[in-house]
Amino acid sequence: MFRSTTIFLCAFFVLDLKGSLTGAQEGRRYVCLLSDPANQCSEYCVSALQPVIDHLKKEQQDWSTCKVRSNETLAKLDRVEYQVAETQLQIQSQLTSLQANLTKGISQDLEKRLDRIEGNQIAIQSQLKTEQKQTESQLTAIQKKLSEIERKLVLQRYQQIGSRYFYIEHNLIVNWRTAEQMCVEMGGHLAAFQNDLEYNAIAGQLKKENYWTGINDLAKQGEFISLASGKRAPFLRWRKNEPKYNNPTQHCAYIYGHENIMIVFSCTTDVMHFICQADNAV
């Protein structure tokens, strides 16, 4: 812009000067009498152009100043842009660090919470196991107590003869299997005897009638066992010529009350009273 203006003004001045000289020469209306034309004309031209030159200098100075200011502004903008970029990098770095710290903190907090929850679960499970054991122990004790109470209630129907308890049914008459079922319902089994002393004590309480025992050889003929224990009967007192088998169902022993001796009868067809024992040791 500055250069274009300068060229335009110079061209305008030269053309104007040339036109003036030409007109003066042609019309003889302008006469310049100079003793030193070359130098005087130069001074005149410079004097005439001085305002333009001063204006152009001022414009050039203003332009230079503007350019300097523009460069300074650009430099400031560059610095600002650099600072903004640096700030953005710092903010991004801080955000990244904050996210990492938050993630790490949350992860650690979750791990701690999970550890606490797991610890609480283990403690609760341990407490539940302890309480379960205590409950089972209490239930076992209660069941044992109930069994003892039930046993006492059962034994109320039994009488102690020697060291054991027996029940002697004097009224009902049933077959051998029904007699065993009734003894089971009373908490016992058909009776067997452990020795002569015990047998004599029981026989002394019998009427002159017949009473089923739990002694039988249903498993193998001739081998008499106790129904209660499943073991060989420890004591037997047979009548002469017993046991004898008149039919295939004769495998169950009873006490003949008239003589207090044992005889084998049918387990299914014959009916009589019965003797129960409260235990299953014999």
C-alpha positions in Angstrom: 0.0 0.0 0.0 2.8 2.4 1.0 4.8 1.6 -2.2 1.8 2.1 -4.5 1.0 5.5 -3.0 4.6 6.6 -3.3 4.9 5.6 -7.0 1.5 7.2 -7.8 2.5 10.6 -6.1 5.9 10.6 -7.8 4.4 9.9 -11.2 1.7 12.6 -10.6 4.4 15.1 -9.6 6.6 14.4 -12.6 3.8 14.5 -15.1 2.5 17.8 -13.5 6.0 19.3 -13.6 6.5 18.2 -17.2 3.2 19.6 -18.2 3.9 22.9 -16.6 7.2 23.3 -18.3 5.8 22.3 -21.6 3.0 24.7 -21.3 5.3 27.5 -20.3 7.6 26.8 -23.2 4.8 26.6 -25.6 2.9 29.6 -24.3 5.8 31.5 -23.1 3.9 32.3 -19.9 6.4 30.8 -17.4 10.1 32.1 -17.3 12.6 30.8 -14.8 15.8 32.8 -14.7 18.3 30.9 -12.7 22.0 31.6 -12.3 22.6 28.0 -11.3 19.7 26.1 -12.9 20.7 22.6 -11.9 21.2 23.3 -8.2 18.4 25.8 -7.9 15.9 23.6 -9.6 16.8 20.7 -7.3 16.3 22.8 -4.2 13.0 24.0 -5.6 11.9 20.5 -6.4 12.9 19.3 -3.0 11.1 22.3 -1.4 8.0 21.6 -3.4 8.1 17.9 -2.6 9.0 18.3 1.1 5.5 18.1 2.4 4.8 15.0 0.4 8.1 13.5 1.4 7.4 14.3 5.1 3.9 12.8 4.8 5.4 9.7 3.1 8.0 9.5 5.9 5.3 9.8 8.5 3.3 7.1 6.7 6.4 4.9 6.5 7.1 5.5 10.2 3.5 4.7 11.0 3.6 1.6 8.8 6.8 0.5 10.5 5.3 1.2 13.9 2.2 -0.7 12.9 4.3 -3.5 11.5 6.3 -3.6 14.7 3.2 -3.6 16.8 1.7 -6.3 14.5 4.8 -8.4 15.0 4.6 -7.8 18.7 0.9 -8.8 18.7 1.8 -11.9 16.7 4.5 -12.7 19.1 2.1 -12.2 22.0 -0.4 -14.4 20.2 2.2 -17.0 19.7 3.1 -16.8 23.4 -0.6 -16.9 24.4 -1.1 -19.9 22.1 1.9 -21.6 23.6 0.7 -20.9 27.1 -2.8 -22.2 26.2 -1.3 -25.3 24.7 0.9 -25.7 27.9 -2.2 -25.1 30.1 -4.2 -27.7 28.1 -1.4 -30.2 28.5 -1.2 -29.6 32.2 -5.0 -29.8 32.5 -5.0 -33.1 30.5 -2.2 -34.4 32.6 -4.0 -33.4 35.8 -7.2 -35.0 34.5 -5.4 -38.2 33.7 -3.7 -38.3 37.1 -7.1 -37.5 38.8 -8.8 -40.3 36.8 -6.0 -42.7 37.7 -6.2 -41.7 41.4 -9.9 -42.0 41.4 -9.8 -45.4 39.7 -7.1 -46.6 42.0 -9.0 -45.1 45.1 -12.3 -46.6 44.0 -10.6 -50.0 43.3 -8.9 -50.0 46.6 -12.1 -48.9 48.4 -14.1 -51.6 46.6 -11.4 -54.2 47.5 -11.5 -53.1 51.1 -15.3 -53.3 51.2 -15.3 -56.7 49.5 -12.7 -57.8 52.0 -14.9 -56.6 54.9 -18.0 -58.2 53.3 -16.1 -61.5 52.9 -14.8 -61.2 56.4 -18.3 -60.6 57.7 -19.6 -63.6 55.7 -16.9 -65.8 57.1 -17.7 -64.6 60.6 -21.4 -65.1 60.0 -20.9 -68.6 58.6 -18.7 -69.4 61.6 -21.3 -68.1 64.0 -24.0 -70.0 62.1 -22.0 -73.2 62.3 -21.4 -72.6 66.0 -25.1 -71.9 66.6 -26.0 -74.9 64.4 -23.7 -77.2 66.5 -25.2 -75.7 69.7 -28.7 -76.2 68.3 -27.9 -79.8 67.3 -26.4 -80.4 70.7 -29.5 -79.0 72.3 -31.8 -81.0 70.1 -29.8 -84.2 70.8 -30.1 -83.4 74.5 -33.8 -82.8 74.2 -34.3 -86.0 72.2 -32.3 -87.9 74.7 -34.4 -86.4 77.5 -37.6 -87.2 75.6 -36.4 -90.7 75.0 -35.7 -91.0 78.7 -39.2 -89.6 79.5 -40.7 -91.9 76.9 -38.7 -94.8 78.3 -40.0 -94.0 81.8 -43.5 -93.9 80.5 -43.0 -97.2 78.8 -41.4 -98.7 81.9 -44.4 -97.8 83.9 -46.1 -100.8 82.3 -43.1 -102.9 83.1 -42.0 -104.3 86.4 -38.5 -104.9 87.5 -37.6 -108.5 88.0 -34.0 -108.9 89.1 -31.9 -106.4 87.1 -34.3 -106.2 84.1 -37.8 -105.0 83.3 -40.6 -107.3 82.1 -44.3 -107.0 81.3 -46.5 -110.1 81.8 -49.8 -110.1 79.9 -52.2 -112.2 81.9 -55.5 -111.3 80.1 -55.1 -111.3 76.3 -54.3 -114.4 74.2 -52.8 -113.9 70.7 -50.5 -115.7 68.3 -46.7 -115.3 68.5 -46.3 -112.6 65.8 -49.2 -110.5 67.2 -47.6 -110.8 70.7 -44.3 -109.5 69.3 -46.1 -106.6 67.7 -47.8 -105.7 71.0 -44.5 -105.8 72.8 -42.9 -103.5 70.2 -45.8 -101.0 70.6 -45.0 -101.0 74.4 -41.3 -100.3 73.6 -39.9 -103.8 74.0 -39.8 -107.3 72.5 -40.9 -110.8 73.4 -38.8 -111.9 76.3 -35.7 -114.2 76.6 -33.9 -115.0 79.8 -30.3 -114.6 80.8 -30.0 -117.2 83.6 -31.8 -119.6 85.9 -32.4 -117.1 88.7 -34.1 -114.6 86.4 -36.2 -117.4 84.8 -37.4 -118.7 88.2 -38.3 -115.2 89.3 -40.6 -114.7 86.3 -42.0 -118.2 86.4 -43.1 -117.5 90.0 -45.4 -114.8 88.7 -47.1 -116.8 86.0 -50.6 -118.3 86.2 -51.2 -121.9 85.4 -51.4 -121.0 81.7 -49.2 -120.7 78.6 -47.0 -117.6 77.8 -45.1 -116.8 74.6 -41.4 -116.0 74.8 -39.2 -114.5 72.1 -37.1 -117.7 71.8 -37.4 -119.3 68.3 -35.5 -121.3 65.7 -37.2 -119.8 62.6 -33.9 -119.1 60.9 -32.5 -122.6 61.4 -34.2 -125.5 63.1 -32.5 -126.5 66.4 -30.7 -123.2 66.8 -32.8 -121.1 69.2 -32.1 -117.3 69.3 -33.6 -114.3 71.1 -36.0 -112.3 68.9 -34.9 -109.1 70.8 -31.1 -109.4 70.4 -30.8 -111.8 67.4 -28.2 -113.7 69.4 -28.3 -117.3 70.7 -30.7 -117.6 73.6 -28.5 -117.8 76.8 -31.0 -119.8 78.9 -33.4 -122.7 77.9 -35.4 -125.0 80.1 -37.1 -127.6 77.9 -39.7 -130.2 78.9 -38.6 -133.8 78.4 -38.4 -134.7 74.7 -38.5 -131.1 73.7 -38.1 -129.5 71.3 -40.1 -131.8 69.0 -41.7 -130.8 65.8 -45.2 -132.2 65.0 -45.7 -129.8 62.1 -43.5 -127.4 60.0 -44.8 -124.2 61.8 -43.6 -125.3 65.3 -40.6 -123.0 65.9 -41.6 -120.7 68.7 -41.1 -121.5 72.4 -43.5 -120.8 75.2 -43.6 -121.4 78.9 -46.0 -124.0 80.1 -47.3 -122.5 83.4 -48.3 -125.7 85.0 -44.7 -126.9 85.2 -42.7 -123.7 84.3 -41.0 -125.5 81.4 -40.5 -124.6 77.7 -42.3 -126.2 74.8 -42.2 -125.5 71.0 -45.5 -124.5 69.4 -46.8 -123.1 66.1 -45.9 -119.4 65.6 -49.0 -118.7 63.5 -51.9 -120.9 64.7 -51.5 -121.3 68.5 -52.6 -118.4 70.8 -51.7 -117.7 74.4 -50.6 -114.9 76.8 -47.1 -113.4 76.4 -44.1 -111.9 78.3 -42.3 -108.8 77.1 -38.8 -107.5 78.0 -38.0 -103.7 77.9 -34.4 -104.1 76.6 -32.8 -105.8 73.6 -29.6 -106.9 75.4 -30.7 -110.5 75.8 
